[in-house]
Amino acid sequence: MSQLPGIEGAKRLAAYTAVDKHILPHHKIIGIGSGSTVPYVVERITQQGTELNKGRIFIPTGFQSKELIIEAGLNLGDVDQFLTIDVTIDGADEVDAQLNCIKGGGACHLREKVLAEAAKTFIIVADYRKNGKYLGENFAHGVPIEVVPFAYAKVLQNLRSVLGSPNASLRMAKAKAGPVVTDNANFVIDAPFSRDLIKDPSSLLTKIKLLTGVVEVGLFCNIAQAAYFGNQDGSVTIKRVEGTKVIEESIAAS
């Protein structure tokens, strides 16, 4: 495998290693996530060959992954057709020591969570910057929260005054006037929390989800079986669930 420099090389290392280990010949229904590492996932799957891929169906989490699947000439499907997915591979904004994740930097976390929960195996791919001990350690933008537009102001008020995120804010678009609108026609709130409040992400997830108007929260807890992080030195760090523990190891790139 030819080397790409810097961050892009790290992303490709993670994606290629994860595909080689988890997208196996008997896997027929495959979820494709979102983010900057995912194009390398599709690239590696395509390299497995036309014969192997012609019998597979690929389920996207959003517009980006749908376009990647179509452009690669792979078979496109939908989660309402295939309720059980063999493997879903997706990116993440941050992963902690217990494989809890913050996702939603690309505003796709509702669909991403549906595909993650539908999968027999859910795998994360990212570069070394996303590999943390605690959530919020490196990703300072906050927890992405998808909300129905009608309720966003009240949800913001509750996040700030009740749940302890005084800097929670509506995510604004960069190339259009107004807020970011998801593939589901909803808004996104980014809510930063202190280390003390986010140290138990499962509990925080429950509290946010109970707010009326919240559609989904970008905290993925106890879902991922493994995470692959490409490193600057050409190695790949793997965090994986083994029994009741999360084991971390580094391997040289193949």
C-alpha positions, 0 to 999 in steps of 0.5 A: 500500500502506497503511503499517503502523508499525514492525517490522510495516511492515518485515516487510510491505514485505519480504514484499510485495516478495519475492512481487511479484518471485518468485511469478510467474504460471507458478509452480504449486508454492509452499513457504510457510515459518514465522515472523512475516513469513510471514503477509504473504507469504500475504496478498500471494499471496492478493491476486494473485487467485483465478483465478491461485491456483486452479491452484497448490498450497501446501506448508507447513513446519509447523502455522503455515503450514498454517493460514495456507494453509487460512485463505486458501482456498489449495490445500494440498499436501505435499512427499511429493506434490510433490518439486520446488517452484518457489519457497519463501519463508521467514523467518529469525532472522538472515542474514549477508553471504553469505546463510547463515542461522540458522533454527529460532527457531520450531522448524520448521527441519527441515521448512523445510530440506526445502522450501528444498532442494526449491525451484528458488528459495529466498527469505528475507523478514525485517525489518532486525533480521535483516540482519547481517554475521556469524551470531550478531551479532544473534541471540544465542540460538544455533544451533537443533538438533533432536534425538531425545529419547533422545539429547538429553543426550549431544548437549548434552554433546558440544556443550558439551565437544567443539564449543565451546558451553558454554552450549548448553541444551535449549529449554524451553516457555513455556506448558507444563511441560517442553521444546519439542516439534517437529512431528516429536516431537523436542526442540530445543537452542539452542547459542551459538557464538563468532564464531571458531567460527561464522565458517565456518557450513558447517564448523560445520554438518557437525560438529554434524550428525555428532553421533549423535542430531542430526536437523537443524541450523538453519544454512542454508548456500549455499541462499538465492538472495536475501533481502529486508529491510524497513527503517524508512525504507520501503525494502527491502534486497535481498541476492542471489546473482549469479554467485559473489558476493552483491550488496546493494542498497536499493530504494524500496517500490513 
